[in-house]
């Protein structure tokens, strides 16, 4: 199923950054190429600093988020 699966998610609720409108997809290169073409026509890009902040947040260990509760 890996070659048929597309995972779509966003950072807004998971990382408490509502309003940032930063998301991501996980899929095979063939699928992501097609998704990018559609995405370019349907949305505008998130600012680069917010994209970098999202990457930093996803690289933090799970324990960081467990300690926030």
Buried (B, 14 or more C-beta within 10 A) or exposed (E): EEEEEEEEEBBBEEBEBEEBBBBEEEBEEEBBEEBEEEEEEEEEEBEEEBBEBBEEBEEEEEEEEEEEE
